[in-house]
Amino acid sequence: MGLFSKIKNMFKGVEEKEESTILSTETVEEEKENSKGDIIPEENVVEDMPQDVSSPKKEKKKLFVKKDKKEEEKKSVKIYEKGLSKSREGFVSKLANLTNKYAKVTNEYFDELEEILIMADIGVSTVMDFMDRLRDRVRKENITDPSLLKEIIVDELFIIYVNDEVLSNRIQYRENGPTVILFIGVNGVGKTTTIAKLANKIKDEGKKVLMVGADTFRAGAVEQLREWSVKVGTGFYGKEESDPASVVYDGIEMAKKEDYDVVLIDTAGRLQNKVNLMKELEKMNKVIDGLVEGGASETLLVLDATTGQNGISQAKAFKEITNITGIVLTKLDGTAKGGIVLAIKESVGIPVKYIGLGETKDDLQVFDIEKYIYGLFKDMM
């Protein structure tokens, strides 16, 4: 069984298990209802039931906790499905047409497949590597039927992204002192909105969150973040027309005094002036290192998925300036070129940690390669 088959079965299992959990809840409640009028002999109760018996309320609560987890998982998968629909409709339909067009795997088949992948914004370098791997498998396994390649195509794209690495898409929270996360990215990519959505997500986990507006050069940036903090219900620190490093210093000091768990810092995105931006980020990181043991936990680069290969150029440029731990890819629902996720990882070696799949707060999702593959290729089932 290929990787894609396993992924399909895994998410198919989520729905089946969810239905099973609901059924078991109903069955338990029905049994309780039916047993209300029954008189059970005392000796049978002692003999058949364990000494430490949980109350019906606890039993019911446990079942509904299971149901809630399944509901969350199902909801997340649905967000991926909906958010990747544009990419899926364009990309997968072309793959299906290609399979129907050719009775045998030929050089012409490979040429058209290569063009489809490049048009999906997977990236020329990634596509070349992928095509070499695919041709090698076709030769070794003596595959002639194009329909047999559909699953192999998905498997190989998955393998290229993972690349034998242990990928972490979770924020590592500090046990002592605040967890500091820096956000970088050019103006217009959705950086401020992303910070607000992530703040809301972290707050819902029960953590106390402080937003810090250190993008003091863009007019209105600090006020925009302040407004978001009110909407989301988090703390805020910012100061217009001030030195960004001093704003970061004061913000972290406030976080320490008021016992904030997480500090999210917005920074300027003046990529056109690399030298000044690099100095500014270095200064900020020096301040953070002096106030928080181990420094910033994450430096997340926010990219707009609709900009395609230009986003990869931005990632390369920012990588030259500072150490990036992960990428947040916004507006993925607005493009038919969802392959950009694979291209970014291949081009700059930085994992995607979050993706934006819509306008609502729930549409910012922790990036899950399996859900991504499923959402992109589910119509090939």
N, C-alpha and C positions, 0 to 999 in steps of 0.2 A: 504494500500500500504506500502510495506517495505521500509527501508532506501535505499537499493540498487536500487529499482525501481525508487525512487525519484531522485537518483543520475544519473541513466541512462537517465531519462526524462530531467533532467537539462542540461546534455551535448548534448543530442539530440536537445534540444531547442536552444543551442548556434548556431548550424549549421543552423537550420531553421530560426532563427532570423537574422543571418548573411546574408542568402540568401534574406530575406525580406528587409533588409536594402539596399542591392545592387539594388534590384528591385525598391524600392522607389526612390533611387537616379536616376536610369535610367528614371523612370516615370516623375519625376520633370523636368529633362533635356529635355525629349521629349515634355512635355507640353510647356516648354519655347520656344523650337524650332518651334512648331506648331503655337504659338501665335505671332511670329515675324511679320507676314504679316497681322495680324488682326488689325482693327481700332476699339478701344473700346470707346464708347461714354463717354465724360467726366463726365456726371452726374452719370453713372454707376460706374465709378471708385470711386467717392466720396461716393456713397451710399454703395457699397459692400465691400470696403477695409477699414481696420482700419487706423486711423490717422498716427500711427507710423509704417511705413512699412519697414521691413528689406530689404536690397538690395539682389538681386539674388546671389551675391558672398558670402554673409554671410550665406544665406540659404544653399548653396552648401557646404560651409565649415563645417557647423554644421552636415550635413548628413555624410560627410566623416570622421569627428571625431568619430561618432558612429561606422562607418564601421571599422576604425582603432582599436577601442577597441575590437570589435568582432573578428577582425583578430588576435589580440594579444592573446585573450582567446582561439581561435581555434588553434593557433600555439602552445600554452602551453599544451593544451590537447593532441595534436599530439606528442609532445615531451615525454609526460608521456606514451602514447601508445607505441611508438617506444622503449623508454628506458626500459620499463618493459616487453618487448616481450619475453625475455628468461625465466623470472619467470612465465609469463602467459602461455607460451607453455608447460612448465614442470608441473606446479602446477594445472592449470585449466584442462588440458587434463587428468590428473590423477583423478581429481574430477569427470569429465564427465564419465570416464571409470568405476569408482566406482558406480556411479548412474545407469549405464547400467547393471552392474554386478548383482545388488541385486534388486529383485522385492519388497522386504519388508525391513524395517529398523530392523536390528538384532544386536546382540552383536558383531558378526563378522564384520558387516558394521562399527560399531563404532571403533573397533580395527584397521581396515584398514585406516579409516579416521584419526585416531590419528597418525598413522605412516606417512601418507602423510603430515600432518601438521608439524610434527617434522622434517621431511626431508626438508621442505621448510624453515627451520631455524627460525621458529616462536618462538622456545624456549620451553623446557619441562614444565616449570612453567606456561607459558602462555597457552600452549596446555591443560594442566590438568584443569586449570580454565575454559577454553573454553568448554572442553568436559563435565564438570559438568553442565554448563549453558545449553548446547545443549540437554543433556539427560533430564534435568528438563523441558525444553520447549516441547520436544517430548512427555514426559509423560503427562504434563498438557494439551496439545493441541491434544493429542491422534493422533499423526502423524505416519502413517505407510508407506507412499509412499516416497522413497528416493528423487524423483524428486522435492518434495515440500520442501526439506531441503536445496536446493542450495542457495536460497535467504536468508534463515534463517542463514546459515553459514556465509555469507557475512555480514549480519546485526550484528551478534554477535561479529565478529572480529572488526567491526567498533566501536561497543559499548565498547569493551575492551580497544581500543586505547584511545577513548575520555574520558571514565571513569567519566562522569558527570563533567568534568573540562572545564573551558573556556581557550582554548589553543591559545596562541599568537605566530604567526610565523613571525611577523613583527618586524623590528628594530625600537626601540623608539628613534628617533632623538632628541637631545637636542636643545632647542631654543637658549640658551646662551652658548657660548663656543663650542669646538669641541666634537663630539660624538666619544668615544673611544671604539674600539672593539678588544679584545685580542683573539688570535687564539692559541689553544694548541693541541697537538697530537704527536704521535710518528713519527719518520722519515719514509718516504715511503708511507704515506697515501694520499698524494696529497695536503698537507697543503698550500704550496707556490702557486700552481696552483689555488687552491680554493680562496686564498686571491686576486690573480690577477683577477679572474673571477668576484668575488664580487665587487672589486674595479671598474671594467668596468661597472657593473650593476648600481652601485651607481652613478658613473660619468654620465651615460646616463640619470639619474633622475635630472641632473642639479646641482649636488653637487660637491664641490671641495674636492678631496680625496688625502690623504697622506699615503703612505706605509712606515712602519718603520721596518727595519730589526734588530730585537733584538735576533735572534738566532745566537749568535756570537761564539758558540762552534762548530757547524757543518761546516766543510770546504766548502766554496763556497756558503753557504746559503744566506749571505748578498748580494753577487754579483748576485746571481740568482734572488733575489727579485728586485734588481736594474734594471736588464734587463727586467723583466716583467713590471716595472713601465714605461719604455721607450715605450714598445709595446702597453701598455694600454693607455698611455698618462696621467699619474698621477704624483704627486710629490713623492719624495723619501728622506728618511734619514736613514743612517746606517753607522756603523763603525766596521770594522773587529777587532777581538781580543780585544774587550772592555767589560767592565762590562755591562750586559744587562740592568740593572736598569738605568745606566747613559745614555745609548742610548735612552731609553724610555723618560727620562727627557728631553734630548736635542730635541728629535723628537716632543714632545708635546709643548715645548717652541716655536719651529719653526712653528708648526701648529697654535698656538695662534697669533704669530706675523704676519703671512702671511694669516690669516683668512681662514684656512682650515675648512671645515664642518665636515669631518669624518677622523679619524685616525685608520688605520688597522695595528695591531702590530703582527708580527711573533715572536714566542717564541721557545725556545729549547724543545725537546721532549724526554729528557733522563729519561724515566720512570723507567729504571733499578736502578736509584739512587733517590728514592722517597724523601729522606730527603733533599738533595741538591736542587732538583727541587721545592719542596714545599717552601723552604726558598727563592729561586729565584723568584717565583711567588708572594710570600708575599711582597718581596721587591719592585717588579714592581707595585703591587697594591697600596702600600703605597705611591710610587712616584706619581701615577696617582691621588690618593685621594687628595694629596697635591696641585696638579695643576688644577684639574677639579672638580668642585662642583658635588658631587654625585658619583665620581669615574668612573670606566669603565661601559659603558651601557650594554655591553654584553661580556661574555666569552664563545666562541664557541669551542667545541671539535670536531675535524675533525677525522672521522673514515672511514676506507676502508670497504665497504660492502662485498667485496669478501673474507674477513677474517672470516666472519660468527661469531660464538660464541666467537672467540678470540677478536673481536671488543667489545663485551659486557664486557669481562674481562678488557679491557683497560678503558672502560667507568667507571666501578666500581673503578678501581685503581685511575683514575684522580679525581673522585668524592671525594675520601678520601683526596686528596691534596688541592683542591680548589673548589670554588663555580662555577658550570657550569650552564649557562642559556639556552643553546641550543646545538644541535648536527648538524653537517654537515656530511651527509653520501655520500661519493664519490663512483664512479665506480659501481653504482647500476645497470647500463646497462650491466655490465660484469658478473653478477651472475644470476643463475637460482633460487636463494634463496632470493627472494624479501621480504619474511616474516620477515627478520631481523629488518625491521622498527617497527613492532609490538612488537618484542621481546625486543628491546632496551627500548622502552617506558615502557613496563611492568616490566623489570628488574631493571632499574635505575631511573625511574620516571622523565626522562628528555625528553622534546619534541624535535623531529627532526624539524629543522627550514629551512634547505636547503638540496636538494639532487642533486647529480651529475648524469646526465643521458646520458652523452656522452662527446666527446672531445672538442666541440666548446664552445665558451663563452656563447651562449644562452642555453646550456644544463645544466647549473647550475640554478635550479629552486627553487623558494620559495616553501617549502613543503606544499601541500594542500591534506589533508586526503581524500577529496572527489575525487579529480583527481587521487590520488594513488589507491583508491579502484576501480575506473572506469578502470584505465589502467591495473590493475592486473586481474580484473574479467570480462572485457567487452565481452570476448568470450562466457560467460555464458548467454548472452542475449537471 
